[in-house]
Amino acid sequence: MYEIIAVLAAFAMVYSVVGERIERTWISGAIVFTAFGLIFGPFGLKVLSADKDPELLKSLAELTLALVLFADASGTHLGVLRKARALPIRLLAIGLPLTILLGFGVGKAMFPELSIFGVALLATMLAPTDAALGKAVVTNEAVPDPIRQGLNVESGLNDGICVPILFLFLMLAEGNLGDMSAGRAGLLLFGKVVGIGLACGVVLTLVAVWLLRLGRKHSWLSPTWTKITVVATAFACFGAAQWLGGSGFIASFVGGLLFGGLLEPHHEELLDAAEGIGDTFSLLTWVLFGSAVVGEAVGHFTWPVVVYALLSLTVIRMLPVFLVVTGLGMNTEAKLFTGWFGPRGLASIVFVVIVASEGVPGSGLLSMVVVCTVLGSIILHGVTANPWAKAFGARAERATE
């Protein structure tokens, strides 16, 4: 145990010194963290054990995603978002269902051994995009604001929207609907998950903002303790919503939007510490993913698994996006850019752990496809994020001059 603590702490210390320099290159933090997990895990030096409780990875990924969603949403410029709201609305209301349908069709053709609901689970697990892996794009000011804000909102809400869909397909796969029809069960589940998530995010954030204003009015605020305000609020929103049967991811994102909107322009001073803690959580998550998951799976990828993973990152995601953004005045590069930067990561990891824990037939194959897709996303999106974002932003700026 102590050698693991020493190795992880030393790595975090070294990366904290050179992180800014690395992230200006084509190498993303997620690539470095996952590679570190592989090298020090069973694939290499065997310092980090692969014998991990899957609940540890699931819990760490959930908390990381909740914090990233809250912090990113808090930094969203609502004025820009109001003007460009058509993009996230189309991506979520039309693009997301089309992505699931296309993923289902391709999966059914490529994996005949899976049941209909197994393929539906696969398509749903790989539909949500990752706010943490997409951070390099949505925080890059070279990218036009409407696209940055649109991608940020999409990644913030699509994983929460996919939660009730995932659980509906799980119930169908296990035959646990009882006397209800699939449609009725889906509507009830969707209403519960989304409604509770919205309520928890709004109520707890309003309480947090009221307390902050009260503390500032009476000079009760401590510079030390206010650094954890965002983290505590994000985890409170997430934990309460999950506890009550709702979506903690929706609660975190909605709470973040409300938090940033009500405390503007003072929220920037509160976000710095939260972003640092979120980056640390991401580091640990991707190291654990590399050592405990990728290290075990990398030698077992078959050609159908690899091909589906590549299609999921390209055609299955990009074609629906290209179609639904038509008519928004975006040129071809903007459409391709928006479609390409839909990385898969933390949400997909959480979903596959849930499905595997339920013992769904074919869960081994489902896990392989999801792991391969996330690994491909870490590499491909990480390598292309900074170069394409800078080049695309420069071309977009010249076009407006």
C-alpha positions as a Markdown table, in Angstrom:
| # | Residue | x | y | z |
|---|---|---|---|---|
| 1 | Met | 0.0 | 0.0 | 0.0 |
| 2 | Tyr | 2.8 | 2.5 | 0.9 |
| 3 | Glu | 4.6 | 1.9 | -2.3 |
| 4 | Ile | 1.4 | 2.7 | -4.2 |
| 5 | Ile | 1.0 | 5.9 | -2.2 |
| 6 | Ala | 4.6 | 6.9 | -2.8 |
| 7 | Val | 4.5 | 6.2 | -6.6 |
| 8 | Leu | 1.2 | 8.0 | -7.1 |
| 9 | Ala | 2.2 | 11.0 | -5.0 |
| 10 | Ala | 5.6 | 11.3 | -6.7 |
| 11 | Phe | 3.9 | 11.2 | -10.1 |
| 12 | Ala | 1.3 | 13.8 | -9.1 |
| 13 | Met | 4.1 | 16.0 | -7.8 |
| 14 | Val | 6.2 | 15.8 | -11.0 |
| 15 | Tyr | 3.2 | 16.3 | -13.3 |
| 16 | Ser | 2.0 | 19.4 | -11.3 |
| 17 | Val | 5.4 | 21.0 | -12.1 |
| 18 | Val | 5.3 | 20.3 | -15.8 |
| 19 | Gly | 1.6 | 19.9 | -16.5 |
| 20 | Glu | 1.1 | 23.4 | -18.1 |
| 21 | Arg | 4.0 | 22.7 | -20.5 |
| 22 | Ile | 2.7 | 19.2 | -21.5 |
| 23 | Glu | -0.9 | 20.4 | -22.0 |
| 24 | Arg | 0.3 | 23.0 | -24.5 |
| 25 | Thr | 1.5 | 20.2 | -26.7 |
| 26 | Trp | -0.5 | 17.4 | -28.6 |
| 27 | Ile | -0.2 | 15.2 | -25.5 |
| 28 | Ser | -3.1 | 15.4 | -23.1 |
| 29 | Gly | -3.1 | 14.7 | -19.4 |
| 30 | Ala | -5.3 | 11.6 | -19.9 |
| 31 | Ile | -2.8 | 10.1 | -22.2 |
| 32 | Val | 0.0 | 10.6 | -19.7 |
| 33 | Phe | -2.0 | 9.3 | -16.8 |
| 34 | Thr | -3.3 | 6.2 | -18.6 |
| 35 | Ala | 0.2 | 5.4 | -19.9 |
| 36 | Phe | 1.6 | 5.8 | -16.4 |
| 37 | Gly | -1.0 | 3.3 | -15.1 |
| 38 | Leu | 0.0 | 0.8 | -17.9 |
| 39 | Ile | 3.7 | 1.1 | -17.2 |
| 40 | Phe | 3.4 | 0.8 | -13.4 |
| 41 | Gly | 0.5 | -1.7 | -13.6 |
| 42 | Pro | 0.4 | -5.4 | -14.7 |
| 43 | Phe | 1.5 | -4.5 | -18.2 |
| 44 | Gly | 4.8 | -3.2 | -17.0 |
| 45 | Leu | 6.5 | -2.9 | -13.6 |
| 46 | Lys | 3.6 | -4.4 | -11.6 |
| 47 | Val | 3.9 | -1.8 | -8.9 |
| 48 | Leu | 0.2 | -0.9 | -9.1 |
| 49 | Ser | -2.0 | -4.0 | -8.6 |
| 50 | Ala | -4.7 | -4.8 | -11.1 |
| 51 | Asp | -6.7 | -6.6 | -8.4 |
| 52 | Lys | -9.0 | -3.6 | -7.7 |
| 53 | Asp | -12.6 | -3.5 | -6.5 |
| 54 | Pro | -14.6 | -2.3 | -9.5 |
| 55 | Glu | -16.7 | -0.2 | -7.1 |
| 56 | Leu | -13.5 | 1.9 | -6.4 |
| 57 | Leu | -13.1 | 2.8 | -10.1 |
| 58 | Lys | -16.8 | 3.5 | -10.4 |
| 59 | Ser | -17.0 | 5.7 | -7.4 |
| 60 | Leu | -13.8 | 7.6 | -8.3 |
| 61 | Ala | -15.1 | 8.1 | -11.9 |
| 62 | Glu | -18.5 | 9.3 | -10.7 |
| 63 | Leu | -17.1 | 11.8 | -8.2 |
| 64 | Thr | -14.6 | 13.1 | -10.8 |
| 65 | Leu | -17.3 | 13.5 | -13.4 |
| 66 | Ala | -19.6 | 15.2 | -11.0 |
| 67 | Leu | -17.0 | 17.8 | -10.0 |
| 68 | Val | -15.9 | 18.4 | -13.6 |
| 69 | Leu | -19.5 | 18.9 | -14.7 |
| 70 | Phe | -20.2 | 21.4 | -11.8 |
| 71 | Ala | -17.0 | 23.4 | -12.3 |
| 72 | Asp | -17.3 | 23.5 | -16.1 |
| 73 | Ala | -21.0 | 24.5 | -15.9 |
| 74 | Ser | -20.2 | 27.2 | -13.3 |
| 75 | Gly | -17.8 | 28.8 | -15.8 |
| 76 | Thr | -20.3 | 28.8 | -18.7 |
| 77 | His | -21.0 | 32.2 | -20.1 |
| 78 | Leu | -24.8 | 32.2 | -20.1 |
| 79 | Gly | -25.1 | 35.2 | -22.3 |
| 80 | Val | -23.2 | 33.4 | -25.1 |
| 81 | Leu | -25.2 | 30.2 | -24.4 |
| 82 | Arg | -28.5 | 32.0 | -24.8 |
| 83 | Lys | -27.5 | 33.2 | -28.3 |
| 84 | Ala | -26.2 | 29.8 | -29.3 |
| 85 | Arg | -28.8 | 27.5 | -27.6 |
| 86 | Ala | -29.9 | 26.0 | -30.9 |
| 87 | Leu | -26.7 | 23.9 | -31.1 |
| 88 | Pro | -26.9 | 22.0 | -27.7 |
| 89 | Ile | -30.7 | 21.6 | -28.1 |
| 90 | Arg | -30.2 | 19.9 | -31.5 |
| 91 | Leu | -27.3 | 17.8 | -30.3 |
| 92 | Leu | -29.2 | 16.6 | -27.3 |
| 93 | Ala | -32.8 | 16.3 | -28.6 |
| 94 | Ile | -32.0 | 14.9 | -32.1 |
| 95 | Gly | -28.3 | 14.1 | -32.3 |
| 96 | Leu | -28.2 | 11.9 | -29.1 |
| 97 | Pro | -31.1 | 9.6 | -30.1 |
| 98 | Leu | -29.7 | 9.3 | -33.7 |
| 99 | Thr | -26.3 | 8.4 | -32.3 |
| 100 | Ile | -27.9 | 5.6 | -30.1 |
| 101 | Leu | -29.9 | 4.3 | -33.1 |
| 102 | Leu | -26.9 | 4.3 | -35.4 |
| 103 | Gly | -24.7 | 2.6 | -32.8 |
| 104 | Phe | -27.4 | 0.0 | -32.3 |
| 105 | Gly | -27.7 | -0.7 | -36.0 |
| 106 | Val | -23.9 | -1.1 | -36.4 |
| 107 | Gly | -23.6 | -3.1 | -33.3 |
| 108 | Lys | -26.4 | -5.5 | -34.3 |
| 109 | Ala | -24.6 | -6.2 | -37.6 |
| 110 | Met | -21.2 | -6.7 | -36.0 |
| 111 | Phe | -22.0 | -8.6 | -32.8 |
| 112 | Pro | -24.8 | -11.1 | -33.7 |
| 113 | Glu | -23.9 | -13.0 | -30.5 |
| 114 | Leu | -25.4 | -10.2 | -28.4 |
| 115 | Ser | -29.1 | -9.9 | -27.7 |
| 116 | Ile | -31.1 | -6.9 | -28.9 |
| 117 | Phe | -31.0 | -5.3 | -25.5 |
| 118 | Gly | -27.3 | -6.1 | -25.1 |
| 119 | Val | -26.6 | -4.1 | -28.3 |
| 120 | Ala | -28.9 | -1.4 | -27.1 |
| 121 | Leu | -26.9 | -1.2 | -23.8 |
| 122 | Leu | -23.7 | -0.9 | -25.8 |
| 123 | Ala | -25.0 | 1.9 | -28.0 |
| 124 | Thr | -26.2 | 3.8 | -24.9 |
| 125 | Met | -23.0 | 3.3 | -22.9 |
| 126 | Leu | -21.0 | 4.9 | -25.8 |
| 127 | Ala | -23.4 | 7.7 | -26.6 |
| 128 | Pro | -22.5 | 10.3 | -23.9 |
| 129 | Thr | -19.5 | 12.5 | -24.4 |
| 130 | Asp | -17.0 | 13.2 | -21.7 |
| 131 | Ala | -16.7 | 16.7 | -20.1 |
| 132 | Ala | -13.3 | 15.9 | -18.6 |
| 133 | Leu | -11.6 | 14.6 | -21.8 |
| 134 | Gly | -13.3 | 17.5 | -23.8 |
| 135 | Lys | -11.9 | 20.1 | -21.4 |
| 136 | Ala | -9.0 | 20.9 | -23.7 |
| 137 | Val | -11.5 | 22.1 | -26.4 |
| 138 | Val | -14.2 | 23.7 | -24.3 |
| 139 | Thr | -11.7 | 25.8 | -22.4 |
| 140 | Asn | -9.6 | 26.7 | -25.4 |
| 141 | Glu | -10.6 | 30.3 | -26.2 |
| 142 | Ala | -9.3 | 30.0 | -29.7 |
| 143 | Val | -12.5 | 28.0 | -30.5 |
| 144 | Pro | -15.5 | 30.1 | -31.2 |
| 145 | Asp | -17.7 | 30.7 | -28.1 |
| 146 | Pro | -21.0 | 29.2 | -29.5 |
| 147 | Ile | -19.2 | 25.9 | -30.3 |
| 148 | Arg | -17.4 | 25.7 | -27.0 |
| 149 | Gln | -20.5 | 26.5 | -25.0 |
| 150 | Gly | -22.6 | 24.1 | -27.1 |
| 151 | Leu | -20.2 | 21.2 | -26.6 |
| 152 | Asn | -19.9 | 22.0 | -22.9 |
| 153 | Val | -23.7 | 21.9 | -22.4 |
| 154 | Glu | -24.0 | 18.7 | -24.5 |
| 155 | Ser | -21.3 | 16.8 | -22.5 |
| 156 | Gly | -22.8 | 18.1 | -19.3 |
| 157 | Leu | -26.3 | 16.8 | -19.9 |
| 158 | Asn | -26.1 | 13.8 | -22.3 |
| 159 | Asp | -24.7 | 11.4 | -19.7 |
| 160 | Gly | -27.5 | 12.3 | -17.3 |
| 161 | Ile | -30.1 | 11.8 | -20.1 |
| 162 | Cys | -28.6 | 8.4 | -20.9 |
| 163 | Val | -28.9 | 7.2 | -17.3 |
| 164 | Pro | -32.7 | 6.4 | -17.5 |
| 165 | Ile | -32.3 | 4.9 | -21.0 |
| 166 | Leu | -29.5 | 2.7 | -19.7 |
| 167 | Phe | -31.6 | 1.5 | -16.8 |
| 168 | Leu | -34.6 | 0.9 | -19.0 |
| 169 | Phe | -32.5 | -1.4 | -21.3 |
| 170 | Leu | -31.1 | -3.1 | -18.2 |
| 171 | Met | -34.6 | -3.9 | -17.0 |
| 172 | Leu | -35.6 | -5.1 | -20.4 |
| 173 | Ala | -32.5 | -7.3 | -20.6 |
| 174 | Glu | -33.2 | -8.8 | -17.2 |
| 175 | Gly | -37.0 | -9.0 | -17.7 |
| 176 | Asn | -37.8 | -6.9 | -14.6 |
| 177 | Leu | -40.6 | -4.7 | -16.0 |
| 178 | Gly | -43.4 | -6.5 | -14.3 |
| 179 | Asp | -46.8 | -5.6 | -15.7 |
| 180 | Met | -45.6 | -2.3 | -17.2 |
| 181 | Ser | -45.0 | -1.7 | -20.9 |
| 182 | Ala | -41.5 | -0.6 | -21.9 |
| 183 | Gly | -42.8 | 2.9 | -22.9 |
| 184 | Arg | -44.5 | 3.5 | -19.6 |
| 185 | Ala | -41.5 | 2.2 | -17.6 |
| 186 | Gly | -39.2 | 4.4 | -19.6 |
| 187 | Leu | -41.3 | 7.5 | -19.1 |
| 188 | Leu | -41.6 | 6.9 | -15.4 |
| 189 | Leu | -37.9 | 6.2 | -15.0 |
| 190 | Phe | -36.9 | 9.2 | -17.1 |
| 191 | Gly | -39.2 | 11.5 | -15.2 |
| 192 | Lys | -37.9 | 10.3 | -11.8 |
| 193 | Val | -34.2 | 10.4 | -12.8 |
| 194 | Val | -34.3 | 13.8 | -14.5 |
| 195 | Gly | -36.8 | 15.4 | -12.1 |
| 196 | Ile | -35.0 | 14.4 | -8.9 |
| 197 | Gly | -31.7 | 15.5 | -10.5 |
| 198 | Leu | -33.0 | 18.9 | -11.4 |
| 199 | Ala | -34.6 | 19.4 | -8.0 |
| 200 | Cys | -31.5 | 18.5 | -6.1 |
| 201 | Gly | -29.3 | 20.6 | -8.2 |
| 202 | Val | -31.5 | 23.7 | -7.9 |
| 203 | Val | -32.4 | 23.4 | -4.2 |
| 204 | Leu | -28.9 | 22.6 | -2.9 |
| 205 | Thr | -27.2 | 25.2 | -5.1 |
| 206 | Leu | -29.7 | 27.9 | -4.0 |
| 207 | Val | -28.9 | 27.0 | -0.4 |
| 208 | Ala | -25.2 | 27.1 | -1.0 |
| 209 | Val | -25.4 | 30.5 | -2.8 |
| 210 | Trp | -27.6 | 31.9 | 0.1 |
| 211 | Leu | -25.0 | 30.8 | 2.6 |
| 212 | Leu | -22.2 | 32.3 | 0.7 |
| 213 | Arg | -23.9 | 35.6 | 0.4 |
| 214 | Leu | -24.8 | 35.6 | 4.1 |
| 215 | Gly | -21.2 | 34.8 | 5.0 |
| 216 | Arg | -19.8 | 37.5 | 2.8 |
| 217 | Lys | -22.3 | 40.0 | 4.2 |
| 218 | His | -21.2 | 39.3 | 7.8 |
| 219 | Ser | -17.5 | 38.8 | 7.0 |
| 220 | Trp | -17.7 | 35.1 | 8.1 |
| 221 | Leu | -15.9 | 33.7 | 5.1 |
| 222 | Ser | -12.5 | 32.2 | 5.5 |
| 223 | Pro | -10.2 | 32.3 | 2.5 |
| 224 | Thr | -9.1 | 28.7 | 3.3 |
| 225 | Trp | -12.6 | 27.2 | 3.6 |
| 226 | Thr | -14.2 | 29.0 | 0.7 |
| 227 | Lys | -11.7 | 27.1 | -1.5 |
| 228 | Ile | -13.7 | 23.9 | -1.0 |
| 229 | Thr | -17.2 | 25.5 | -1.5 |
| 230 | Val | -17.5 | 24.4 | -5.1 |
| 231 | Val | -16.3 | 20.9 | -4.4 |
| 232 | Ala | -18.7 | 20.5 | -1.4 |
| 233 | Thr | -21.6 | 21.8 | -3.4 |
| 234 | Ala | -20.9 | 19.6 | -6.4 |
| 235 | Phe | -20.6 | 16.5 | -4.2 |
| 236 | Ala | -23.8 | 17.4 | -2.3 |
| 237 | Cys | -25.8 | 17.8 | -5.5 |
| 238 | Phe | -24.5 | 14.5 | -6.8 |
| 239 | Gly | -24.8 | 12.5 | -3.7 |
| 240 | Ala | -28.3 | 13.7 | -2.8 |
| 241 | Ala | -29.6 | 13.1 | -6.3 |
| 242 | Gln | -28.1 | 9.6 | -6.4 |
| 243 | Trp | -29.4 | 8.8 | -2.9 |
| 244 | Leu | -33.0 | 9.8 | -3.8 |
| 245 | Gly | -32.9 | 7.8 | -7.1 |
| 246 | Gly | -32.2 | 10.7 | -9.5 |
| 247 | Ser | -29.3 | 11.5 | -11.8 |
| 248 | Gly | -26.4 | 13.0 | -9.9 |
| 249 | Phe | -24.8 | 14.1 | -13.2 |
| 250 | Ile | -27.8 | 16.2 | -14.1 |
| 251 | Ala | -27.9 | 17.6 | -10.6 |
| 252 | Ser | -24.2 | 18.5 | -10.8 |
| 253 | Phe | -24.4 | 20.2 | -14.2 |
| 254 | Val | -27.7 | 22.1 | -13.4 |
| 255 | Gly | -26.3 | 23.1 | -10.0 |
| 256 | Gly | -23.1 | 24.4 | -11.7 |
| 257 | Leu | -25.0 | 26.5 | -14.2 |
| 258 | Leu | -27.1 | 28.1 | -11.4 |
| 259 | Phe | -24.1 | 28.6 | -9.2 |
| 260 | Gly | -22.1 | 30.4 | -11.9 |
| 261 | Gly | -25.1 | 32.5 | -13.0 |
| 262 | Leu | -26.0 | 33.7 | -9.5 |
| 263 | Leu | -22.5 | 34.4 | -8.2 |
| 264 | Glu | -21.1 | 36.0 | -11.4 |
| 265 | Pro | -18.5 | 37.7 | -11.4 |
| 266 | His | -17.3 | 36.3 | -8.1 |
| 267 | His | -17.4 | 32.6 | -9.0 |
| 268 | Glu | -14.0 | 32.7 | -10.7 |
| 269 | Glu | -12.2 | 33.0 | -7.4 |
| 270 | Leu | -14.1 | 29.9 | -6.1 |
| 271 | Leu | -13.5 | 27.8 | -9.2 |
| 272 | Asp | -9.7 | 27.7 | -9.1 |
| 273 | Ala | -9.4 | 25.3 | -6.2 |
| 274 | Ala | -12.2 | 23.1 | -7.6 |
| 275 | Glu | -10.5 | 22.7 | -10.9 |
| 276 | Gly | -7.3 | 21.7 | -9.2 |
| 277 | Ile | -9.0 | 19.1 | -7.1 |
| 278 | Gly | -10.9 | 17.9 | -10.2 |
| 279 | Asp | -7.7 | 17.5 | -12.1 |
| 280 | Thr | -6.2 | 15.5 | -9.3 |
| 281 | Phe | -9.3 | 13.2 | -9.3 |
| 282 | Ser | -8.9 | 12.8 | -13.0 |
| 283 | Leu | -5.3 | 11.8 | -12.6 |
| 284 | Leu | -6.1 | 9.1 | -10.2 |
| 285 | Thr | -9.1 | 7.9 | -12.3 |
| 286 | Trp | -7.0 | 7.5 | -15.5 |
| 287 | Val | -4.1 | 6.0 | -13.7 |
| 288 | Leu | -6.4 | 3.4 | -12.2 |
| 289 | Phe | -8.1 | 2.9 | -15.5 |
| 290 | Gly | -4.7 | 2.2 | -17.2 |
| 291 | Ser | -3.4 | -0.1 | -14.5 |
| 292 | Ala | -6.6 | -2.0 | -13.5 |
| 293 | Val | -8.6 | -2.1 | -16.7 |
| 294 | Val | -6.5 | -1.4 | -19.9 |
| 295 | Gly | -3.6 | -3.5 | -18.6 |
| 296 | Glu | -5.9 | -6.5 | -18.4 |
| 297 | Ala | -7.9 | -5.9 | -21.6 |
| 298 | Val | -5.3 | -4.7 | -24.1 |
| 299 | Gly | -4.3 | -8.2 | -25.2 |
| 300 | His | -7.8 | -9.4 | -25.7 |
| 301 | Phe | -9.2 | -6.9 | -28.3 |
| 302 | Thr | -10.5 | -8.6 | -31.4 |
| 303 | Trp | -10.9 | -7.0 | -34.8 |
| 304 | Pro | -14.7 | -6.5 | -34.5 |
| 305 | Val | -14.1 | -4.8 | -31.1 |
| 306 | Val | -11.5 | -2.4 | -32.6 |
| 307 | Val | -13.5 | -1.7 | -35.7 |
| 308 | Tyr | -16.7 | -0.9 | -33.7 |
| 309 | Ala | -14.6 | 1.3 | -31.4 |
| 310 | Leu | -13.3 | 3.3 | -34.3 |
| 311 | Leu | -16.7 | 3.6 | -35.9 |
| 312 | Ser | -18.2 | 4.8 | -32.6 |
| 313 | Leu | -15.6 | 7.6 | -32.4 |
| 314 | Thr | -16.2 | 8.6 | -36.1 |
| 315 | Val | -19.2 | 7.7 | -38.2 |
| 316 | Ile | -21.6 | 6.8 | -35.4 |
| 317 | Arg | -21.0 | 10.1 | -33.6 |
| 318 | Met | -20.1 | 12.4 | -36.5 |
| 319 | Leu | -22.8 | 11.6 | -39.0 |
| 320 | Pro | -25.7 | 12.4 | -36.8 |
| 321 | Val | -24.0 | 15.6 | -35.6 |
| 322 | Phe | -23.3 | 16.7 | -39.2 |
| 323 | Leu | -26.9 | 16.2 | -40.1 |
| 324 | Val | -28.5 | 17.9 | -37.1 |
| 325 | Val | -26.4 | 21.0 | -37.2 |
| 326 | Thr | -27.2 | 21.7 | -40.8 |
| 327 | Gly | -29.0 | 25.0 | -41.1 |
| 328 | Leu | -27.2 | 26.7 | -38.2 |
| 329 | Gly | -24.8 | 28.6 | -40.5 |
| 330 | Met | -21.8 | 26.4 | -39.7 |
| 331 | Asn | -19.3 | 25.6 | -42.4 |
| 332 | Thr | -18.1 | 22.1 | -43.1 |
| 333 | Glu | -15.1 | 22.3 | -40.8 |
| 334 | Ala | -17.2 | 23.6 | -37.9 |
| 335 | Lys | -19.6 | 20.6 | -38.4 |
| 336 | Leu | -16.8 | 18.1 | -38.5 |
| 337 | Phe | -15.1 | 19.7 | -35.5 |
| 338 | Thr | -18.3 | 19.6 | -33.5 |
| 339 | Gly | -18.8 | 16.0 | -34.4 |
| 340 | Trp | -15.3 | 14.8 | -33.8 |
| 341 | Phe | -14.9 | 16.3 | -30.3 |
| 342 | Gly | -17.3 | 14.0 | -28.7 |
| 343 | Pro | -14.8 | 12.1 | -26.6 |
| 344 | Arg | -15.9 | 9.0 | -24.6 |
| 345 | Gly | -14.6 | 8.6 | -21.1 |
| 346 | Leu | -15.8 | 8.7 | -17.5 |
| 347 | Ala | -19.5 | 8.2 | -18.1 |
| 348 | Ser | -18.9 | 5.2 | -20.3 |
| 349 | Ile | -16.6 | 3.7 | -17.6 |
| 350 | Val | -19.3 | 4.2 | -15.0 |
| 351 | Phe | -22.0 | 2.7 | -17.2 |
| 352 | Val | -20.0 | -0.4 | -18.1 |
| 353 | Val | -19.2 | -1.1 | -14.4 |
| 354 | Ile | -22.9 | -0.9 | -13.7 |
| 355 | Val | -23.8 | -3.3 | -16.5 |
| 356 | Ala | -21.0 | -5.7 | -15.6 |
| 357 | Ser | -22.1 | -5.8 | -12.0 |
| 358 | Glu | -25.6 | -6.8 | -13.1 |
| 359 | Gly | -24.4 | -9.9 | -14.8 |
| 360 | Val | -26.0 | -9.1 | -18.2 |
| 361 | Pro | -25.3 | -11.8 | -20.8 |
| 362 | Gly | -22.4 | -10.7 | -23.0 |
| 363 | Ser | -21.1 | -8.2 | -20.4 |
| 364 | Gly | -17.5 | -9.4 | -21.1 |
| 365 | Leu | -17.8 | -8.4 | -24.7 |
| 366 | Leu | -19.6 | -5.1 | -23.8 |
| 367 | Ser | -16.7 | -4.3 | -21.4 |
| 368 | Met | -14.1 | -5.0 | -24.1 |
| 369 | Val | -15.8 | -2.7 | -26.6 |
| 370 | Val | -16.3 | 0.1 | -24.1 |
| 371 | Val | -12.7 | -0.1 | -22.8 |
| 372 | Cys | -11.3 | -0.1 | -26.4 |
| 373 | Thr | -13.4 | 2.9 | -27.4 |
| 374 | Val | -12.4 | 4.9 | -24.3 |
| 375 | Leu | -8.8 | 4.0 | -24.8 |
| 376 | Gly | -9.0 | 5.1 | -28.5 |
| 377 | Ser | -10.7 | 8.3 | -27.4 |
| 378 | Ile | -8.0 | 9.1 | -24.9 |
| 379 | Ile | -5.4 | 8.8 | -27.6 |
| 380 | Leu | -7.1 | 10.2 | -30.7 |
| 381 | His | -9.0 | 13.1 | -29.1 |
| 382 | Gly | -6.0 | 13.9 | -26.8 |
| 383 | Val | -3.6 | 14.1 | -29.8 |
| 384 | Thr | -5.9 | 16.2 | -32.0 |
| 385 | Ala | -7.5 | 18.6 | -29.4 |
| 386 | Asn | -4.9 | 21.4 | -29.2 |
| 387 | Pro | -3.6 | 21.4 | -32.8 |
| 388 | Trp | -7.1 | 21.3 | -34.4 |
| 389 | Ala | -8.6 | 23.7 | -31.8 |
| 390 | Lys | -5.9 | 26.3 | -32.5 |
| 391 | Ala | -6.0 | 25.9 | -36.3 |
| 392 | Phe | -9.8 | 25.9 | -36.4 |
| 393 | Gly | -10.0 | 29.0 | -34.1 |
| 394 | Ala | -7.5 | 30.9 | -36.3 |
| 395 | Arg | -9.4 | 30.1 | -39.5 |
| 396 | Ala | -12.7 | 31.1 | -37.9 |
| 397 | Glu | -11.2 | 34.4 | -36.7 |
| 398 | Arg | -9.9 | 35.2 | -40.1 |
| 399 | Ala | -13.3 | 34.4 | -41.7 |
| 400 | Thr | -15.0 | 37.0 | -39.4 |
| 401 | Glu | -12.5 | 39.8 | -40.2 |
